[in-house]
Amino acid sequence: MNVRDRETESDRLSNIFKLQKALDDRIIVDRGIDKTVDEWVVGITIAMESEIDEIRREVNWKWWKNNQPVDQAALQAEVIDLWHFLICLSEKVGLTPDDVYAAYLEKNKENHSRQDGSSDKEGYAIA
């Protein structure tokens, strides 16, 4: 079993957060950036919107045009760009890897409850 196989999902997520923080800290220092949380949230979400547009450009969503083969590598690269900004945003709003993992598990469970009609949330009852 290699090292990668022994890593837990939590270790991997923590490592991604650490790598992103190091990159963000470098950019902040090298470029002399000083932003409030509000400014970070606005800037990062705009960057995320841009990345989402780039993702959309990699697939055949225009029904009025002939389909072209999807460049899977380019599509995946754009998704990873979005992950960079999502991790950055998570850190800026105070979410740790453990917070993300726990909140994801809780929300995933709730989303399944909504789909099977057992949620208390209105609008999801199965007729």
N, C-alpha and C positions, 0 to 999 in steps of 0.2 A: 504494500500500500504506500503510495507516495504522499508527500506533504499535503498536496492539494486535496487528496481524498480524506485526510484527517481533519481538515478545516471544517468547522461547522458553518452553517448559513450565517449565524450571528457574527462569527469571525470575519467572514467575507464582507458582510455589510459594514462592520466596524472598520475594516481596512479601506473600503471604498470611501467612507466618511473621512478617514484620516488623510487619504490621498487628495481628496477634494479640498479639504481644509488647507493642506499644504499649498496646493495650487492657488487657492483664493488668497491666502496670506501673502504669497509671493506677488500676485498681481496687485494687491492693495499696497504693498510696500514699494514695489518697482514703479508703480504708476501714481503713487501719492493719493490714493483714493480715500475720501472721508465721507461716508454716507450714514444717514440715519436708517433705522430699521425700515421705516416707511419707504425711503428712497431705494433701499435694497430690494424690497418686495416688488415695487413697481418695476424697477429695472430688470430684475430676474424674470418676472412674469412676462414682460415684453420680449425678452430673449427667448423664453419658452414658446411664446406664440410664434416667433420667427422660426424656431426649430420645428414646430408642428407643421408650419407651412412647407418647410423643406422636406419633411417626411411625406406630406401629401403629394408633393411634386414628383416623388419617386414611384408613385403607383398610378394605375390607370383609373382615375376617377371621372374623367371627362367622357361621358357616354356618347358624345357626338364625334369622337375621334376614334381612329383605329387603335386597338390595343397594341402595346409594345411590350417586349419582355421586360420584366422588372429586374433591375440591377440589385440583387439581394444584398451584396456587400455595401453598396451605397445606401440602401435603405437601413441596414443595420447600423452603419456609421452615424446616420442622422438620429436614430433612436438613442444611441449612446451619447450623442451631443445633448439630447434632451435630458438624459439621466444626469449628466454633469450639472445642469442647471437645477434639476429637481433636488439633488443632494445639497447643492449650495443653498437653495431656498430653505430646505429642511433645517440646515445648520443655522441659518440666519434667524429663523423663528424659534430656535431653541429645542428642536427635536434631535434626540440622540438616536443612534442605531437601535438601541433597546426600545425607545419610545416608538419608533417607526414599526418595528417588528410587532410589538404588543398591540398598537393601534390597528395595524393591518389585520392581525388575527381577529380582533374584536369586530372590525368593520366587515371582514369577509364572512364571519359567522352571521352577522346581521343581514348582509346581502343575501345569503342563502335562505335565511328565515323569511325575507321579503318574497323571494321567489317561490317558496313552498307555502306561502300564505299564513305562516305562524307569527309574523312580526306584528307588533303593536302599532307600527307606522301605518297611517291611513293610505289607502290607494293601492295596497298590495294584496288584498284579500282575493282568494281564488274563488271564482263563481262556480 
